[in-house]
Amino acid sequence: MLETLRNIVQEVNAAEGFNDALQIIVKRVRDAMGTEVCSVYMRDEASGRFVFRATEGLNALQVGAASLAPGEGLVGLVAQREEPVNLEDAESHPSFQLLEGLGEEPFHAFLGVPIIHQRDVLGVLVIQQTKRRRFDESEEAFLVTMSAQLAAVIAHARVTGAVQEELLGGAAAPARINGIPGAPGVAIGTAVVVSPVADLYAVPRKGASNRRQELRAFKAALASVRADIQGVSDNLRGEMSAEDHALFDVYLGILDDSAIGGEVAGLIKAGQWAQGALSEVMIRHIRHFERMEHSYLRERAVDVKDLGTRVLAYLQDAARNEQTAYPAHTILVGEELTASSLGEVPREQLAGLISVRGSGNSHVAILARAMG
């Protein structure tokens, strides 16, 4: 199933338009799961109704016309609960409601999963089958994973205006993006998008052919990252209080031999290559922080991931030699901005920040507020 999922994602990424991407998803999911129907219902931002937007197996003439109100029918129930609904016989459920003209009458088995992006229900992904049966755990897990991929596609289409463009025709409509404020103020400027130069989750596991050489490479990478962080720290020294500036000491402390750095060195000495040892230790600590109940502590996973990614980039010789050009009034944009990425922008050229992930408790938000 993982290979199937990968192939679907690649095909969706290559789609020419949003509607094409939806049609690829419903067709490929139906084929992969061996069901007779796969459909997508999307929540209309204006009315809140769940609109029948794509299907493989039902009446395609109803696409864009049929819809359900929030809480109405099984689709509305899935959206309301924000969890999968898996039924052997959909018609016997109290929430069942037949949408005229869709041609759902022959189908009994129903599995619907919510399409959620950053706690916002964007729609519902549904599969149906004539045979009365409950879909098993692996099928449910596959559809949940597929819905997460679809959520990213829909969210991107909304931001770019592609949803309105393909619904109404013509040019893309202006998009409004709502976020959570991390620091007060209003800024207008030029967006500079930054992204990680390495991926901790893509490192293969293998043994070290020369442990001493791997250990030397790891220590050299640590030294380079320490120098980078120290440089960022020096750049921001006059921009914030001593208390806020101490966050960079926390960064440097994570890399100490008595902390995570020592754990990685231990695995290398035990026979792992440096990249694999780093990946294993960092991912373990990232997951540990992500499971914590306190939101401030959960945000520390971002810091650990940032440091691990920077060390890995040096190990892979992927660290950027060229300096990123930051224009006047830079708006720094990233999937998950960090304190170190903030510090790399000259203070006089930084106007604002946009981070897709994170919260007001993240180090980057704390530093942004301290900088004013």
C-alpha positions in Angstrom: 0.0 0.0 0.0 2.9 2.4 0.7 4.1 2.1 -2.9 0.6 2.7 -4.1 0.2 5.7 -2.0 3.6 7.1 -3.2 2.5 6.6 -6.8 -0.8 8.4 -6.2 0.9 11.3 -4.6 3.4 11.6 -7.5 0.6 11.5 -10.0 -1.4 14.1 -8.1 1.6 16.4 -7.9 1.9 16.2 -11.6 -1.7 17.1 -12.3 -2.4 20.1 -14.5 -5.2 21.5 -12.3 -7.1 21.1 -9.1 -10.1 19.3 -10.6 -7.7 16.9 -12.4 -6.0 16.2 -9.0 -9.3 15.4 -7.4 -10.3 13.0 -10.3 -6.9 11.3 -10.1 -7.4 10.7 -6.3 -10.9 9.2 -6.6 -10.0 7.0 -9.5 -6.7 5.7 -8.0 -8.1 5.2 -4.5 -11.1 3.2 -5.9 -8.8 1.0 -8.0 -6.3 0.6 -5.2 -8.9 -0.4 -2.6 -11.0 -2.5 -4.9 -14.2 -0.7 -4.1 -16.9 0.4 -6.5 -17.2 4.1 -5.4 -14.8 6.8 -4.2 -16.0 10.4 -3.8 -14.8 13.7 -2.4 -17.1 16.2 -0.7 -15.6 19.6 0.0 -16.8 22.2 2.5 -17.8 25.4 0.7 -16.2 28.3 2.6 -19.2 30.7 2.1 -22.1 28.4 2.9 -20.4 25.7 5.0 -22.2 23.0 3.0 -20.3 19.9 1.9 -20.4 19.9 -1.9 -20.1 16.8 -4.0 -16.9 17.7 -5.9 -15.5 14.5 -7.5 -16.5 10.9 -7.9 -15.6 7.6 -9.5 -18.7 5.3 -9.4 -21.6 7.7 -8.8 -23.4 10.2 -11.1 -20.7 12.6 -12.3 -23.4 15.0 -13.6 -24.2 15.9 -10.0 -20.6 17.1 -9.3 -20.8 20.7 -8.0 -24.6 20.5 -7.7 -25.4 18.1 -4.9 -24.5 19.1 -1.3 -25.2 18.4 2.3 -25.5 20.8 5.2 -23.1 20.5 8.2 -24.3 17.5 10.3 -26.5 16.3 7.5 -26.2 12.7 6.3 -23.3 10.4 6.9 -20.9 12.8 5.2 -22.0 15.5 7.7 -21.6 13.1 10.6 -18.0 12.3 9.6 -17.2 16.1 9.4 -19.0 16.7 12.7 -17.2 14.0 14.6 -13.9 14.7 12.8 -13.2 10.9 12.8 -13.8 8.0 10.4 -17.3 6.4 10.1 -17.1 2.7 9.0 -20.5 1.0 8.4 -21.5 -2.4 7.1 -25.0 -1.2 6.1 -25.2 2.6 5.7 -28.9 2.7 5.2 -29.6 1.3 8.7 -27.7 4.2 10.3 -29.9 6.9 11.8 -27.9 9.6 10.0 -28.2 8.1 6.6 -29.7 10.4 4.0 -30.0 9.6 0.3 -29.0 12.3 -2.1 -31.3 12.2 -5.1 -29.6 11.7 -8.4 -26.3 10.4 -7.1 -27.1 6.8 -7.7 -26.1 5.6 -4.2 -29.0 3.2 -3.8 -27.1 -0.1 -4.6 -24.2 0.6 -2.2 -24.3 -0.6 1.4 -20.8 -0.6 2.9 -19.6 3.0 3.7 -16.3 4.4 4.9 -15.9 8.1 5.3 -12.9 9.9 6.7 -12.6 13.7 7.4 -10.1 15.8 5.3 -8.5 18.0 8.0 -5.8 20.6 7.6 -4.5 22.3 10.7 -7.7 21.4 12.7 -10.0 22.7 10.0 -12.3 20.2 8.3 -12.0 20.8 4.6 -14.2 18.0 3.4 -14.8 14.2 3.5 -13.3 11.4 1.5 -15.8 8.4 1.0 -15.6 4.9 -0.4 -18.7 2.7 -0.9 -19.4 -0.9 -1.9 -22.5 -2.9 -2.7 -21.4 -5.9 -0.5 -22.4 -5.5 3.2 -19.2 -5.5 5.1 -17.0 -3.4 7.4 -13.8 -2.1 5.9 -10.8 -3.5 7.8 -8.2 -1.6 9.8 -5.6 -1.5 6.9 -8.2 -0.1 4.5 -9.2 2.5 7.0 -5.6 3.5 7.7 -4.9 3.8 3.9 -7.9 6.1 3.4 -7.0 8.2 6.5 -3.4 8.6 5.0 -4.9 9.5 1.6 -7.2 12.1 3.2 -4.1 13.8 4.8 -2.5 14.0 1.4 -5.7 15.4 -0.1 -5.9 18.0 2.7 -2.6 19.5 1.6 -3.8 19.6 -2.0 -7.1 21.4 -1.0 -5.4 23.8 1.3 -2.9 24.8 -1.3 -5.6 25.2 -3.9 -7.6 27.5 -1.6 -4.5 29.6 -0.9 -3.7 30.0 -4.6 -7.3 30.6 -5.5 -7.4 27.5 -7.7 -10.6 26.2 -6.2 -12.5 29.4 -7.1 -10.8 29.5 -10.5 -11.9 26.1 -11.6 -15.4 26.4 -10.1 -16.2 29.8 -11.6 -13.8 30.0 -14.5 -11.5 32.9 -15.3 -8.7 34.2 -13.2 -8.0 33.0 -9.7 -9.8 34.9 -7.0 -7.8 36.8 -4.4 -7.1 34.5 -1.4 -7.4 35.5 2.3 -5.2 33.4 4.7 -6.1 33.4 8.3 -3.5 32.7 10.9 -2.6 32.9 14.6 -0.6 36.0 15.5 2.8 35.3 17.0 3.8 38.9 17.4 1.9 42.2 17.1 2.1 44.5 14.1 1.4 44.9 10.4 4.0 44.5 7.7 4.1 44.7 3.9 7.1 43.3 2.0 8.7 40.7 -0.2 8.3 37.1 0.7 11.4 35.0 0.9 10.6 31.3 1.2 13.1 29.1 3.1 13.2 25.3 3.4 15.3 22.7 5.1 18.4 21.6 3.2 18.3 18.0 4.5 15.6 15.5 5.7 16.2 13.5 8.9 13.4 11.1 7.9 15.0 10.1 4.6 18.3 8.7 6.0 18.9 5.0 5.4 20.2 2.8 8.2 23.6 1.2 7.6 26.8 0.4 9.5 30.0 2.5 9.6 32.9 1.3 7.4 35.2 3.5 9.5 34.0 4.5 12.9 36.7 6.9 13.6 36.2 8.7 10.3 32.4 8.8 10.9 33.0 10.2 14.4 35.3 12.9 13.1 32.8 13.9 10.4 30.1 14.2 13.1 32.2 16.3 15.4 33.1 18.6 12.5 29.5 19.0 11.6 28.6 19.8 15.2 31.4 22.4 15.3 30.1 24.0 12.1 26.5 24.2 13.4 27.7 25.6 16.7 29.6 28.3 14.8 26.4 29.1 12.8 24.2 29.3 15.9 26.8 31.4 17.7 26.9 33.8 14.7 23.1 34.1 14.7 23.2 34.7 18.5 25.8 37.5 18.1 23.7 39.1 15.4 20.7 39.3 17.7 22.5 40.2 20.9 21.5 43.8 20.9 17.9 43.2 19.7 16.5 41.5 22.8 16.7 41.1 26.5 19.3 38.8 28.1 16.5 36.4 29.1 15.2 36.1 25.6 18.7 35.9 24.1 19.5 32.9 26.4 17.3 30.8 24.1 20.4 30.4 21.9 22.4 29.0 24.8 19.6 26.3 25.0 20.2 25.6 21.4 24.0 25.2 21.9 23.4 23.1 25.0 21.4 20.5 23.1 24.5 19.7 21.0 26.7 19.1 24.0 28.5 15.8 24.6 26.4 15.4 27.7 23.1 15.8 25.8 22.0 14.7 22.3 25.5 15.0 20.8 26.8 12.4 23.3 24.0 10.0 22.3 24.8 10.3 18.6 28.5 9.8 19.3 27.7 6.6 21.3 25.7 5.1 18.4 28.6 5.8 16.0 31.1 4.2 18.4 28.7 1.2 18.5 28.9 0.8 14.7 26.3 3.1 13.0 27.3 5.6 10.4 27.1 9.2 11.5 24.0 10.2 9.4 22.0 7.2 10.6 23.0 7.7 14.2 22.0 11.4 14.1 18.7 10.6 12.4 17.8 7.9 15.0 18.6 10.0 18.0 17.0 13.2 16.7 13.7 11.5 15.6 13.5 9.8 19.0 13.8 13.1 20.8 11.4 14.9 18.4 8.7 12.3 19.0 9.3 12.5 22.8 8.7 16.2 22.8 5.7 15.9 20.4 3.9 13.6 22.9 4.2 16.0 25.7 0.9 17.5 27.0 2.3 21.1 27.7 2.2 23.1 24.5 5.5 25.0 25.3 7.3 21.7 25.7 5.8 20.3 22.5 7.2 23.2 20.6 10.7 22.1 21.6 10.4 19.4 19.0 10.8 22.1 16.4 14.1 23.2 17.9 15.5 19.7 18.0 14.4 19.0 14.4 16.0 22.3 13.3 19.4 21.5 14.9 19.4 17.9 13.6 18.6 19.0 10.1 21.5 21.5 10.2 24.0 18.9 11.4 22.7 16.5 8.8 23.2 19.1 6.1 26.9 19.4 6.9 27.3 15.6 7.0 25.7 15.4 3.6 27.8 18.4 2.3 24.4 20.1 1.6 25.0 23.2 3.7 24.5 26.2 1.6 27.7 28.0 0.6 25.8 30.9 -0.9 24.1 33.4 1.3 20.3 33.8 0.7 19.5 37.3 -0.6 17.2 39.1 1.8 15.7 42.2 0.2 14.5 45.3 2.1 11.2 44.5 4.0 11.7 40.8 3.9 8.8 38.6 4.9 10.3 35.3 5.9 8.1 32.4 4.9 8.6 28.7 5.8 6.8 25.5 6.6 8.2 25.6 10.2 10.3 28.7 11.0 12.9 28.4 13.8 14.8 30.8 16.0 18.0 30.2 14.0 16.3 30.9 10.6 15.0 34.2 12.0 18.5 35.2 13.2 19.9 34.7 9.7 18.0 37.7 8.3 19.7 41.1 8.9 17.5 42.8 11.5 17.1 46.0 9.4 15.8 44.0 6.5 13.3 41.9 8.3 9.6 43.1 8.3 7.6 40.0 9.2 7.3 36.2 9.5 4.9 33.6 8.2 5.2 30.0 9.5 2.8 27.4 8.3 3.3 25.4 11.5 4.0 26.5 15.1 2.3 28.5 17.8 2.7 31.5 20.1 4.9 29.3 22.3 7.5 28.6 19.7 11.0 30.1 20.1 10.6 32.0 16.8 7.4 33.6 18.1 9.0 34.5 21.4 12.0 36.0 19.7 9.8 37.9 17.2 7.9 39.5 20.1 11.1 40.4 21.9 12.5 42.1 18.7 9.4 44.3 18.5 
